[in-house]
Amino acid sequence: MIESITKINTSINDVVWGVPALFLLIGTGVLMTLLLKFFQFTHFGHTIKETIGGMFKNKDILKNEKEGQVSQFQAMCTALSATIGTGNIAGIALAITMGGPGAIFWMWIAAIVGMLTNYSENVLGIYFRRRNKNGEWCGGSMYFLQDGLGSYKGCKHIGKILAVLFSVFALLASFGIGNMGQVSSIKDSISTLVPKMNPTIYSLIIGGIVAFVAALVILGGLKRIAKANEKIVPFMSVFYIIGSLIIIGVNYDKIIPAFGSIFGNAFTPTAVVGGTAGAALKMAVTWGFKRGVFSNEAGLGSSVMVHSSSNVKEPVVQGLWGIFEVFFDTIIVCTMTALVILTSGVVNIQTGESISGATKLGLATEAFTGQFGTAGGIFIAIAITLFAFSTVLGWSYYGTKAWEYLFKGKGLWVYKFIFIGMIIACCVLDTSLAVDLSDTFNGLMMIPNLIGVIALSGLVVKITKNYKDRKFKNKDIKPMLSAFENIQTEQENNL
């Protein structure tokens, strides 16, 4: 039975995360880049100014005084908590060993076009959000599929079906990518720091501790999750970047060769012995795109659910946070990992082959321990634990919003207790199949989400033009803030 499920899932996963699907993701980003006239480049300065650059000028960015919503910074940190995970370390090591150094170039390309996919998702998320019975903002792909795509002639039922499918896939994925996979990484990373003991007892202890701490946050709802992540995410990001910069700085003479290898192997990769240049190029492009998408999740529609809970009034402003999120996650954090691996001598700088044969997390650990010794192992263990735990918190919220949509807000405590209980279970049981299944569900999320983004791309362009006309050309026109008149009026009065 297990073997049959595994085979079926592998076949589906090969399609979901295959070359055609990856090009659909990248293609959507290219489409939005063209329609929005390279907005991520032409307005990058404005993006920084309105997001991270405005933190100490605009109190709404850092603080929120109203119930049912979070600050813009908290929304971004919670979104980053779900995207900055083990994939930023182990995933990049895998991309280099499987696709060569050139894969990093294609990862950058995926991130650059993905910025506008994420931007578009967030714009639509804010525009079609509404409040639930508790006064909390509810938004996400399920809502713009239902009310956006569903508003087109003959598409009412299609929009609703796609919204339900997206929510089901998001709910199932939350137990895997947002729980089992992350907790397993926490257990493995901590195992390098503690004395050896009975594996079952050790697993129960780790699972119990993680579940207890997670419960303290998750049961407190969005407010507590957001407050936790606005502290964890900046600390863990700076902590990891500083450690990476030290290794890169020590090996400064390898920096230029590393970049040379990335760009040189992007189009004419050095084939591994026995391979062909054509096959090597395909691997570089495929693994670069795949790790880029896995890293920042642009196009999956996941982060839209928390971005929609922001206290922001302008859909475009939250879209700008989406651009910054992808930039920071992939262009900054993932590049740090890539340079650490390429400059530390743990791989062949031309082919990306591991010198010792280690892969994924083991290869990244080698890079740090080779420079810092035991302290390097402790550093990477702490980084993995923080990255993984914050991902658990972020995805617990995504699962909550998917459950809320499917069950009309009823029984949310059921989902939360199941989610917390699975933290302990996955520390003891073999959850490899469950993680593989969630990988498939995670990929399946992108199909309805991208259908919605493409179908509503004209609306994204219209909302963006409205914003630019008001902000840059000082036109006295009515802002486009919401698809619903009562919310439009409320937000307009508060501008």
N, C-alpha and C positions, 0 to 999 in steps of 0.2 A: 504493500500500500504506500509506504513512505517513498520507496524507490520510484513508483509510478508517478506520484505527486511531484517528486523532484525532476523527473524527466519532462513532465508537462510544463512545469514552471520554467525550466531551462529553455524550452522551446519558445515560450511566450516572452521570456526575458531577452532572448536573442533578437526578437522582433522589436520589443519595446525600447531596448537600448542599442538596437542595431544602427547601422549607418543611415538608412532612410529616416528613422526617427530623430537621430541626432541632427541631420540636415534640416528636418522640419523645425527643430528648435533654433538652429542657427539661422535658417531661412526667415523665420518670424522676426528675429532680431535684425536681420538685414532689411527686411520690409519696413519695419518701424524706423530704422535708421534713415532710410531713403525718404519715407513719408514725412518724418519730422526734421528732415534736412540736416542730418548729422548733429542733432541737438546735444549729444553727449560731449562733442568737441566744441561747438560754437558757443555753448553756454556752460562750459565746465567751471569757469570762474564764478558765474552766478550760482551754480550748484553748490560750490564750496562756501560761498558767502551766505547763502540761505540755510545751510545745514550746519556743519561743524564750525564754520566761521562765525555764525551768528549766535553761538551758545551763550555768550556773555553780554549780548546786546538785546536779545529777545527772550524775555522771561518764560514765554510759552514753550520755548524749545526744551528747557530743562525742568520746568515746574508745571504741575497741573493741580488745580484746586477743585475741580469738579468730579463728581462721582461718575462712574461708567466710562471713563476714558483715561488715557495715560498721556504723558508728555511726548513730544516728537522724538526726543532723545531716548526715552524709555522704549518707545516703539521700535526704534532702530536697533537698540541694544538687544531687545528680545528677538528681533528678526535675525540679527547677527549671531545670537546665542545658538540658534538652530542651524545656521549655515557654517559657522566656524566650529568645526569638530575634528574628529580624527582624520577626515578626508583631507584637511589642510596639511597634515603631516604624513600619515601613511599613504594617503591617496596620491600625493605628489611623488613620493618615492616610487610607487607602483607605475605611475605614468612615465617616469624617466627610464625605469628598467624595461618596460614593455614597449614604449614608443620612442625611446631615445631622447636626448636633450631637445630635439626639435619639437617634441610634444608640448613643451612649455610655451613656445611661440603660438601654437594653435590654441592653447589654453587662454592666452592673452586675447586672441581674436574672439574666442567664444565669450570672454568677459566683456570685451568692448561692445559687441553687438547685443550681448545679454543685458547691458545697462539699460537699453531702451525697451527691452522686453519687460524687465522688472519695473521700469518707469511706467509703462503702459498699464501693467497689472494694477499698480498702486493707484494710478489716476482713476481707473475704472472702479477699484475697490472703494475709494472715498466717495466717488460720484453716486454709486448705487447702495451705499450703506444705509442702515436704518437703526432705530433703537429697539431693544427687546423690552419685555414687560418690566425689567429691573432698571431701565433707563440706560443700559450699556449699549455702546455702539456694536453693531453686528455687520460685518462686511467680509468680502472674499469672493473668490471665483464663483461660488455657488449662487451668489446674489446677482452678479452682473450677467451670469448665464441665464438665470431665471427671469430677471427684469429687463436686462439689456437685449440679449439675443432673443429672449422670449417675446419681446415687444414687436419684433419684425413680423410681417404678415406671413401666416402659416408656420411660424416657428415657436409658438407658445409651448407645445408639448415637447418639441425638441430641446428647447432651452431648459425646461424642467427636468427632463430625463438626464441631460448632461450635468445639470447641477447636482442631482442625486448621485450620479456615478462619481463625480468629483469628490463629493463628501464621503462616500463609502470608501473610495481608494485612500483618501486622506486619513480617515479613521483607522483603517487597517495598517497603513504605513506608519502611523504614530507609534504603534506597538513594536515595530521593528527598527526602522531607522532612528526613531526618537526614543527608543527604550532599550530593547534587547542588544542591538549592536553597540550602543554607547556604553551600557553597563558592563558588557563583556570586555570592552576596552579598558574600562576603569579597573575591573578585577585583574586583568592581565598586567596593567601598568603598575598597580600597587604591589603585585606579587613580587616584583623585583626589589621592593624596599623592606619587606617584612620577613621574619624568620620562617622557614619552612614548617608546615604543620599539616595535619589531616586535611586533604583538599575539600572535603564536604564541610568541615567545621569552618575552615577559612572562607569558603564561599558564602556560607550562612552569615558569618560575621560581617563581611564586606557588603553583602546584599542587604542585611538588616540596617547597617549604618547609612548606606546610600538611600534606602527606602525611607528611613526616619527623617533624614534631612530634607529629602525631596518632598515628603508629606507635609512638613512644616511650611514649605513654600507653596506647593500646588494647591493644598486645601484652602489657602488664603485667597485664591482667585487671581485674576489678572494683575491687580494692584501689587500683590506681594511678589508675583513672578517678575513683574516689571522692575520693582525696587531691587530685587535680588540681582537681576541681570544688569542693571545700570551700574552696579558695583563690580560684579564678576567680570563682565565682558571687557571694560576698559583695562582693568588690572591684568587679566590673562593675556590680552593682546599686547600690551606694552611689555609685560614680562617675557613673552615669547619673542617679540621683535628685538628686544635688547640682547637676549641670549643669542639669537641668530646673527645679529650684527657683530657681536664679539667674534664669533667663529669666522664670519666673512672677512672681518677686519684683520684677524690674525693671518688669514690666507689671502691677503689682498692681491698678491701676485697672480692668483688664479681667477680673479674677477673678470678681467678682459677676455681670457681664453674661454671662460664659462659662457659669457654672452656671445662670443664668437661661435661657440659650438651650438648654442640655442638657435641663432639666426642661420648659421651655415647648414645645420641639419634640418631646418624647417622645410626646405624644398628639395634638397639633395642629401638626404640622410645617409650616414655611413651604415651599410647593412651589416647585421651580425653575421658571423661566419656561416656560410651555407644559405644565406638569404639573398634576396634580390633588392635592388634599389627601389623598384616599384612597390614591393611588399613593405619595405621599410617606411616609405612615404605614407602608405595607407595606414600603417600602425601609428605613425607620428600624428597624423591628422585625427584619426579615430580616438586615440587615447588622450590627445590634447583637448579635443572637444568634450569627450566624456568626463574627464576630470574637472574641466571648467564648469560644466553643467552641474556635476555632483557637488562641487565646492560651493557655488553661490546660489544654486537652486532657481536661478532666473528662468522662468518659463514653466515651472512646476505649479506656481500659484500658491505655494505654501505660506510665504511671508506676508502675502496680502491680508491674511486674516488678522494679523497683529497690527500691521500698518493702518488698517481701517479703524482701529481703536484709538488712534491718535487724536489729540485735541486740535489738530490742524483744521483749518477751514477751507483752504485752497487745495483742491485735488492735485494740482501741479506741484505744490510744495512738498507733499508727501511723495510724489513721484521723484522729486530731486533726492530725497532720502534714499529711495530705491537705487538710484544711480550711484550714490556714495557708498551704499552697502556693498554693491558688487565690486566697485573699485577697491574698497578696503579689503574685502574678503579675498579676492583673487589676485588683483594686481599687486597688493602689498603683502598680505600674509603668505599666500601660496608662493609668491616669488621669493620670499625669505627662505622658505623651506627648500626650494629648488636650488638657490645659490649655496646654501649650506651643504647640500648633498654634492653639488658639482665642484665646489672648491675644497672640500675636505679630503678628497682622495679616496672615497669609498666606492666610487664607480669609475669606469673608463669614460673619460670626459667626452670622447667622440661617439661611442656607441650607447652609453648609458648602462652597460653591463655591470652588475654588482661584482666587485672584486672578490668578496668572501662568499657570495651566493645568497646573502641575506636579502630579503625583500620587505616591502611595506614598512611597518613600524620598526622591524628589526634593523633595516637599513638606516632609517632616521636616527635610531638609537646609537648605531655605530658612529654616525657622523658627530654626535654630541659627546659620546664617551671617548672617542678618539682624541678630542680636544680637551675635555674637562675631566676625563677619567670617571671615577665613581660619581662625582658631582654631576657629570653630564647625564648619567642614568637617572639620577634623582630629578634633575631639571626636566627631562623629557617625560618622566612619570607624572610629575606635578602638572605639566602642561597638558598632557593627555587627559588627566583626571578633571581638570578645570574645563577644558574644551568639551569633553564628553558630558559632564554634569550639566553644563549650561544648555547643551543641546537637548538633554532630557527635559529641562524646564520649558524651553521654547516649544518643543513638539507636544508637550502635554497640553499646552494652550491650543495648538492647532487641532488636536484631537477633540478637545472640549468644544470648539466652535463647530467642527464637523458633526459631532453628536447633537449639539444644540439645533443645528439645521434639520437633521434627519428626524429628531424626536421632539421637535417644537419646544426645546428647552426643558423637557421633563427628564428626571432621573440623572442629572449631571453628576451627582455624587457616585452613582454606579460606575460610570466611566472612570472617575478619578480613583476610586478604590481598586478597580481592576488594573489600572495603569500602575499604581503604586505596588500592588501585589505582584505584578509581573517582574518588577525590579528584583525582588528576592528570588523568584522562580528562575529567571534567566541566569542568575549567578550559580545555580545548582544544576540546572538541566542543560542538555545540549540543544541550543537554540539555532544552530546553523541553518536548518531548513526554514525556520520562521524568519530569520534575517534575510535569507534569499528571497522568500515570498514577499517580504515587505519591500525589498529592492524593486521587485516587479510592480507592486502597487504604487510605489513612489513614482516610477516611470509612467504608469497608467494615468496618474493625475494630470500629466502634461497634455494629454490628448484633448479632453474637454476644455481645459484651460486655454490652450492655444487656439482652439476653434473659436472661443469667445473673444480672445484678443484680436484675432484676424478679422472676425465679423464686425467687431466694434472699433476697428482701427480708425475709421473715419471720424468717429466721435472723439477719440483720443486726440486726433489732429485738431479738431474743432475746439476742444477745451484748451489745448495748448496755445492755439492761435489767440483765443480770447484772453488768456493770461498774458501773453506777450504783448498784445495790443494795449492792454491796460498798464502793464508794468514798464514796458520799454518805449511805447509810443504815446503814453498818457491819454489814451482815448477814453472818453466818458461813456462807457458801455456797461450793460448789466453783466456781472460776473457769472460764470457757469460753475456753480458750487455743488449742486445736487440734482438728481433726476426727480426728486419729490418736492413739490411746491412748498409744503410746510417747513421742510428742512432747509430748502433754499432761502426762504424768508428769514428763518432763525439765524442761519450762518451769515447771511448778507447783513443783517442788523448788527452782528458782532464783529464785522470786519474792521 
